[in-house]
Amino acid sequence: MGCVIAGGGPAGAMLALLLARAGIEVTLLEKHGDFLRDFRGDTIHPSTLQVMDELGLAEEFLKLPHHKEYGLTMVTDVGEVPLASLRNLPGKYKYIAFVPQWDFLRLITSAAERYPTFRLLMNAEAYDLIREGGAVRGLRYRDASGEHEIRADLTVAADGRTSVLRERAGLAPRNLGAPMDVVWFRLPRYDTDRSGMFLRVSSGHMMVAINRGTYWQLAYLIVKGGYGELHRRGIDALREPVAELIPWLADRVHLIESYDDVSVLTVVLDRLRRWHRPGFLCIGDAAHAMSPVFGVGINLAVQDAVAAANLLTGPLRSGAPMTGALLDRVQRRRMLPTRITQAAQRVMQNWVITPALSRRFDPSRLPRDLTRIPVVNRLTRRFIGRGVRPEHVMVKEA
């Protein structure tokens, strides 16, 4: 068999689609029974929209419920600071689309199911690797009926930042550090509310508000490891800063009835020094966990999948061994974008997030409008919209 992929997130689902489309036998394992994961950023950037266009899926994608953002704005105690505008971004797509991740994944896997070489196994949890002759030859998984094996020329770990298969392969990520965790929750959105997504920053507090049409998806940033103390202080310790940061939400904060209504993301920023073993490859968060900063995680994962498909489809078709040298081509292709993106996230963490959470943030020192600084706006919109080394679908449909 050609390829088995553990993890039905953006990286795994996209790679499975690309390989199946090229006529490669591929099995995708997802440990859950559905794709419903609430409280995600779900930001689909122009680089990913371009990939969807190249796959002929853009029209279907844009039929999904979504909200378009053409720029990013920071709201401080002294006013608003436009951070970036995507309206002059080169290319067809000049906005970020906010789409529930489950809708995005359903679209990708439904497209893959059109090809006879694709198989999707839900409620199938990969837990170990099969090794023979110094190489990985597949994986072991469990489902409701018991334990099973799938043998494959290539085994891909796309099982997230706590990847079990990565651990089984003896690959350990380097932790780059993150000063915050995130408390996710939602509140109703009224027609009289502002329309766009924004970042709200104040001395001691920071929050992201994402327009979901009928509700606001809200991310309240807390000091790393601080959730236990927040919880100990009671639910008003969350309600009060939300009402203070966004006064027009004050009449709704009582709807956060308890901490059962929130989801906590422990933020991790890390990457592997080595992404592969013979017959085995890590992509997406299994290779590099991204901070929520800039909302680029999904897009880096998709770019990894496209690069892997471009580089490995030919060898998989020919039955060539998945050697370390071959798989290293994927890592070398994607390591530079990973390093640069994570470096930019660390700058944002050090210059904005840490000062804000430690009450050292001074909004008066910020420019009034970053979009009016030509070089800054050009670099920012390209970085957020296209990313570093955007990938394009090079493999033809079989």
C-alpha positions as CSV (number, residue, x, y, z in Angstrom):
1,M,0.0,0.0,0.0
2,G,1.2,3.5,-0.7
3,C,0.6,5.7,2.4
4,V,-1.1,5.7,5.8
5,I,-1.7,9.0,7.6
6,A,-2.5,9.3,11.3
7,G,-4.6,12.4,12.1
8,G,-7.5,13.9,10.2
9,G,-6.7,17.6,10.8
10,P,-5.8,20.0,8.0
11,A,-2.3,18.5,7.3
12,G,-3.5,14.9,7.2
13,A,-6.7,15.5,5.3
14,M,-5.0,17.7,2.7
15,L,-2.2,15.2,2.1
16,A,-4.7,12.3,1.8
17,L,-6.7,14.2,-0.8
18,L,-3.6,15.1,-2.8
19,L,-2.3,11.6,-2.8
20,A,-5.7,10.0,-3.6
21,R,-6.2,12.5,-6.4
22,A,-2.8,11.4,-7.9
23,G,-3.9,7.7,-7.8
24,I,-1.9,6.7,-4.7
25,E,-3.5,4.3,-2.2
26,V,-3.9,6.2,1.0
27,T,-5.7,5.5,4.3
28,L,-6.5,8.4,6.7
29,L,-7.1,7.6,10.4
30,E,-9.0,10.0,12.7
31,K,-9.2,9.0,16.3
32,H,-12.5,10.8,16.9
33,G,-15.9,10.0,15.5
34,D,-16.4,13.4,13.8
35,F,-14.5,16.6,13.1
36,L,-16.4,18.7,15.6
37,R,-13.7,20.6,17.6
38,D,-15.0,23.9,19.0
39,F,-12.9,26.9,19.9
40,R,-10.4,26.9,17.1
41,G,-9.2,30.0,15.2
42,D,-10.2,28.4,11.8
43,T,-8.5,31.1,9.8
44,I,-8.1,30.2,6.1
45,H,-5.5,32.5,4.6
46,P,-5.0,33.4,0.9
47,S,-2.3,30.8,0.5
48,T,-4.7,28.1,1.4
49,L,-7.5,29.6,-0.7
50,Q,-5.1,29.5,-3.6
51,V,-4.5,25.8,-3.0
52,M,-8.2,25.2,-2.9
53,D,-8.5,27.0,-6.2
54,E,-5.8,24.9,-7.8
55,L,-7.7,21.8,-6.7
56,G,-11.0,23.1,-8.2
57,L,-12.6,23.3,-4.7
58,A,-12.7,27.1,-4.3
59,E,-16.3,27.4,-5.4
60,E,-17.4,24.7,-3.0
61,F,-15.4,26.2,-0.2
62,L,-16.9,29.7,-0.7
63,K,-20.4,28.1,-0.4
64,L,-19.6,27.2,3.2
65,P,-20.7,29.6,5.9
66,H,-17.8,32.0,6.3
67,H,-16.8,35.5,7.2
68,K,-14.2,37.5,5.2
69,E,-11.6,39.8,6.9
70,Y,-9.7,42.1,4.7
71,G,-7.4,43.4,7.4
72,L,-6.3,43.2,11.0
73,T,-6.9,45.9,13.7
74,M,-5.7,46.3,17.2
75,V,-7.9,48.2,19.7
76,T,-6.1,49.8,22.6
77,D,-7.2,52.0,25.5
78,V,-6.4,55.1,23.4
79,G,-7.8,54.1,20.1
80,E,-7.6,51.7,17.1
81,V,-4.4,50.8,15.3
82,P,-4.8,49.3,11.8
83,L,-2.1,46.6,11.6
84,A,-2.4,45.2,8.1
85,S,-4.6,45.5,5.0
86,L,-4.8,42.6,2.5
87,R,-6.7,44.5,-0.1
88,N,-3.6,45.1,-2.3
89,L,-2.2,41.6,-1.8
90,P,-1.1,40.2,-5.2
91,G,-3.3,37.3,-6.4
92,K,-7.0,36.4,-6.5
93,Y,-7.7,36.2,-2.8
94,K,-7.3,39.3,-0.7
95,Y,-8.9,38.3,2.5
96,I,-8.8,35.7,5.4
97,A,-11.8,33.5,5.5
98,F,-13.1,32.3,8.9
99,V,-14.7,28.9,8.4
100,P,-15.5,26.3,11.1
101,Q,-12.7,23.8,10.9
102,W,-15.2,20.9,10.8
103,D,-16.7,22.3,7.6
104,F,-13.3,22.7,6.0
105,L,-12.3,19.1,6.9
106,R,-15.6,17.7,5.7
107,L,-15.1,19.4,2.4
108,I,-11.5,18.1,2.0
109,T,-12.4,14.5,3.0
110,S,-15.6,14.5,0.9
111,A,-13.4,15.5,-2.1
112,A,-11.0,12.7,-1.3
113,E,-13.8,10.2,-1.2
114,R,-14.4,10.8,-4.9
115,Y,-11.3,8.8,-5.6
116,P,-11.2,5.0,-5.3
117,T,-7.7,4.9,-3.7
118,F,-8.9,6.8,-0.6
119,R,-10.1,5.3,2.6
120,L,-11.1,7.1,5.8
121,L,-11.3,5.4,9.2
122,M,-13.0,7.2,12.0
123,N,-12.7,6.3,15.6
124,A,-9.4,4.8,14.7
125,E,-6.5,5.8,17.1
126,A,-3.0,5.1,15.9
127,Y,-0.8,4.1,18.8
128,D,2.4,2.5,17.5
129,L,4.6,2.0,14.5
130,I,5.6,-1.2,12.6
131,R,9.3,-1.4,12.1
132,E,11.2,-3.9,9.9
133,G,14.7,-3.8,8.5
134,G,15.5,-0.4,10.1
135,A,12.5,1.3,8.6
136,V,8.9,2.1,9.5
137,R,6.5,-0.1,7.5
138,G,3.2,1.0,8.8
139,L,1.3,1.6,12.0
140,R,-0.9,-0.1,14.6
141,Y,-4.3,1.3,15.6
142,R,-7.2,0.5,17.8
143,D,-11.0,1.0,17.2
144,A,-14.1,-0.4,18.8
145,S,-13.5,-3.9,17.3
146,G,-9.9,-4.2,18.7
147,E,-6.3,-3.6,17.5
148,H,-5.2,-3.7,13.9
149,E,-2.2,-3.1,11.6
150,I,-1.9,-1.2,8.4
151,R,1.3,-1.7,6.3
152,A,2.4,1.1,4.0
153,D,5.4,2.4,2.1
154,L,5.1,5.7,3.9
155,T,3.6,6.4,7.3
156,V,2.8,10.0,8.1
157,A,2.3,11.5,11.5
158,A,-0.2,14.3,11.3
159,D,-1.6,13.6,14.8
160,G,-0.9,17.0,16.3
161,R,1.4,18.7,18.7
162,T,1.2,15.8,21.2
163,S,1.9,13.2,18.4
164,V,2.0,9.7,19.7
165,L,3.7,8.4,16.5
166,R,6.3,11.1,16.7
167,E,7.2,9.8,20.2
168,R,7.2,6.2,19.0
169,A,9.7,7.2,16.3
170,G,12.0,8.7,19.0
171,L,11.6,12.3,17.7
172,A,11.4,15.0,20.4
173,P,10.6,18.7,19.6
174,R,12.6,21.6,20.8
175,N,10.4,23.9,23.0
176,L,10.7,27.5,21.9
177,G,8.6,28.9,24.7
178,A,5.2,30.7,24.9
179,P,4.3,33.3,27.5
180,M,0.5,32.7,27.4
181,D,-2.3,30.2,27.3
182,V,-5.7,30.9,25.9
183,V,-9.2,30.7,27.3
184,W,-11.8,30.3,24.5
185,F,-15.5,31.0,24.9
186,R,-18.4,32.5,22.9
187,L,-21.0,35.2,23.4
188,P,-23.9,36.2,21.2
189,R,-23.3,38.8,18.5
190,Y,-25.9,41.5,17.9
191,D,-26.5,43.4,14.7
192,T,-25.5,46.6,16.4
193,D,-22.0,45.2,17.2
194,R,-19.0,46.1,15.1
195,S,-18.5,43.7,12.2
196,G,-14.8,42.9,12.0
197,M,-12.4,40.7,13.9
198,F,-10.1,42.7,16.2
199,L,-7.3,42.3,18.8
200,R,-8.0,44.1,22.1
201,V,-5.0,45.0,24.1
202,S,-4.8,46.8,27.5
203,S,-2.2,46.8,30.3
204,G,-2.7,43.5,32.0
205,H,-5.2,42.0,29.5
206,M,-5.4,40.9,25.9
207,M,-8.2,39.3,23.9
208,V,-9.1,38.4,20.3
209,A,-12.6,38.7,19.1
210,I,-13.7,36.8,16.0
211,N,-16.9,37.5,14.2
212,R,-18.8,34.2,13.7
213,G,-22.0,35.8,12.3
214,T,-24.4,35.0,15.2
215,Y,-21.8,34.9,17.9
216,W,-18.4,36.2,18.9
217,Q,-15.7,33.6,19.3
218,L,-13.4,35.1,22.0
219,A,-9.9,34.2,23.1
220,Y,-8.8,35.7,26.4
221,L,-5.1,35.4,26.9
222,I,-3.7,34.6,30.3
223,V,-0.2,34.2,31.7
224,K,1.3,30.7,30.9
225,G,0.0,28.2,33.5
226,G,-2.4,30.8,35.0
227,Y,-5.7,29.0,34.4
228,G,-5.7,27.3,37.8
229,E,-5.5,30.6,39.6
230,L,-8.2,32.1,37.3
231,H,-10.5,29.2,38.0
232,R,-9.8,29.5,41.8
233,R,-10.9,33.1,41.7
234,G,-14.3,32.2,40.3
235,I,-16.1,33.0,37.1
236,D,-16.3,36.7,37.7
237,A,-12.5,36.8,37.3
238,L,-13.2,36.1,33.6
239,R,-16.4,38.1,33.2
240,E,-15.0,41.3,34.6
241,P,-12.0,41.8,32.3
242,V,-14.2,40.9,29.3
243,A,-16.7,43.6,30.2
244,E,-13.8,46.0,30.8
245,L,-12.0,45.3,27.6
246,I,-15.1,45.3,25.4
247,P,-17.8,47.4,27.2
248,W,-20.6,46.6,24.7
249,L,-20.3,42.9,25.7
250,A,-21.0,43.7,29.3
251,D,-24.7,43.0,29.0
252,R,-23.8,39.4,27.9
253,V,-21.0,38.3,30.1
254,H,-23.4,36.7,32.6
255,L,-24.0,34.1,29.9
256,I,-20.6,32.6,30.8
257,E,-22.2,30.7,33.6
258,S,-19.2,28.7,34.7
259,Y,-15.8,27.5,33.6
260,D,-17.7,24.6,32.0
261,D,-18.5,27.1,29.2
262,V,-14.8,27.7,28.3
263,S,-12.1,25.7,26.6
264,V,-8.4,26.2,27.6
265,L,-5.7,26.0,25.0
266,T,-2.2,25.3,26.4
267,V,-0.1,27.2,23.9
268,V,3.0,25.4,22.6
269,L,5.6,26.7,20.2
270,D,8.1,24.1,19.2
271,R,9.6,22.2,16.3
272,L,11.4,19.0,15.5
273,R,15.1,19.2,14.6
274,R,14.4,16.1,12.4
275,W,11.0,15.4,10.9
276,H,11.6,11.9,9.6
277,R,12.9,8.3,9.9
278,P,13.1,5.9,6.9
279,G,9.5,5.2,5.9
280,F,8.1,7.8,8.4
281,L,7.4,11.6,8.1
282,C,5.9,14.2,10.5
283,I,4.0,17.2,9.1
284,G,1.8,20.0,10.5
285,D,1.7,20.4,14.3
286,A,3.5,17.0,14.7
287,A,6.5,18.6,13.1
288,H,6.1,22.2,14.4
289,A,3.5,23.4,16.9
290,M,2.6,27.0,16.1
291,S,1.4,29.7,18.5
292,P,-2.0,31.2,17.8
293,V,-0.3,34.5,16.8
294,F,-1.3,35.5,13.3
295,G,-3.6,32.5,13.0
296,V,-1.3,30.7,10.6
297,G,-1.3,27.2,12.0
298,I,-3.8,25.7,9.5
299,N,-2.1,27.3,6.6
300,L,1.4,26.0,7.6
301,A,-0.1,22.6,7.9
302,V,-1.7,22.7,4.5
303,Q,1.5,24.0,2.9
304,D,3.4,21.1,4.5
305,A,0.9,18.7,2.9
306,V,1.2,20.3,-0.5
307,A,5.0,20.2,-0.4
308,A,5.0,16.5,0.7
309,A,2.6,15.5,-2.1
310,N,4.7,17.4,-4.7
311,L,7.9,15.7,-3.6
312,L,6.7,12.2,-2.8
313,T,4.0,11.3,-5.3
314,G,6.4,10.3,-8.0
315,P,8.5,8.0,-5.7
316,L,5.3,6.5,-4.2
317,R,4.0,5.7,-7.7
318,S,7.3,4.0,-8.6
319,G,7.6,2.1,-5.4
320,A,10.8,3.8,-4.5
321,P,12.0,3.3,-0.9
322,M,11.0,6.1,1.4
323,T,14.6,6.8,2.5
324,G,15.7,9.4,5.0
325,A,17.4,11.3,2.1
326,L,14.1,11.4,0.2
327,L,12.0,12.5,3.1
328,D,14.6,15.1,4.1
329,R,13.6,16.9,0.9
330,V,10.3,17.7,2.5
331,Q,11.9,18.9,5.7
332,R,14.4,21.1,3.8
333,R,11.6,22.6,1.8
334,R,9.4,23.5,4.8
335,M,12.0,24.2,7.5
336,L,12.8,27.8,6.4
337,P,9.1,28.9,6.4
338,T,8.7,27.2,9.8
339,R,11.7,29.0,11.3
340,I,10.7,32.4,9.9
341,T,7.1,32.1,10.9
342,Q,7.9,31.0,14.4
343,A,10.5,33.8,14.7
344,A,7.8,36.3,13.8
345,Q,5.5,34.8,16.4
346,R,8.2,35.0,19.1
347,V,8.7,38.7,18.2
348,M,5.0,39.3,18.7
349,Q,5.1,37.4,21.9
350,N,8.0,39.4,23.3
351,W,7.0,42.8,22.0
352,V,3.3,42.8,22.6
353,I,1.9,39.8,24.5
354,T,4.4,39.6,27.3
355,P,4.3,43.4,28.0
356,A,0.5,43.4,27.9
357,L,0.1,40.5,30.3
358,S,2.8,41.9,32.6
359,R,1.2,45.4,32.6
360,R,4.1,47.0,30.7
361,F,2.1,47.7,27.5
362,D,2.2,51.4,26.5
363,P,-0.1,52.0,23.5
364,S,1.1,55.6,23.1
365,R,4.4,54.2,21.7
366,L,2.6,52.5,18.8
367,P,2.3,54.1,15.3
368,R,-1.3,55.3,14.7
369,D,-1.7,53.3,11.5
370,L,0.8,50.6,10.4
371,T,-0.9,50.3,7.0
372,R,0.3,53.8,6.2
373,I,3.9,52.7,6.4
374,P,4.5,51.3,2.9
375,V,7.3,48.8,3.6
376,V,5.7,47.6,6.9
377,N,2.3,47.1,5.3
378,R,3.8,45.3,2.2
379,L,5.8,42.9,4.3
380,T,2.9,42.3,6.8
381,R,0.2,41.7,4.3
382,R,2.5,39.3,2.4
383,F,3.5,37.4,5.5
384,I,0.0,37.1,6.8
385,G,-1.7,36.5,3.4
386,R,0.8,34.4,1.5
387,G,3.3,33.3,4.1
388,V,6.9,32.3,3.5
389,R,7.4,30.1,0.4
390,P,3.8,29.4,-0.5
391,E,3.3,26.0,-2.1
392,H,1.3,25.2,-5.3
393,V,-0.2,22.0,-6.4
394,M,2.2,20.5,-8.9
395,V,0.9,16.9,-9.1
396,K,-1.7,16.2,-11.8
397,E,-4.9,14.4,-11.2
398,A,-4.6,10.7,-12.2
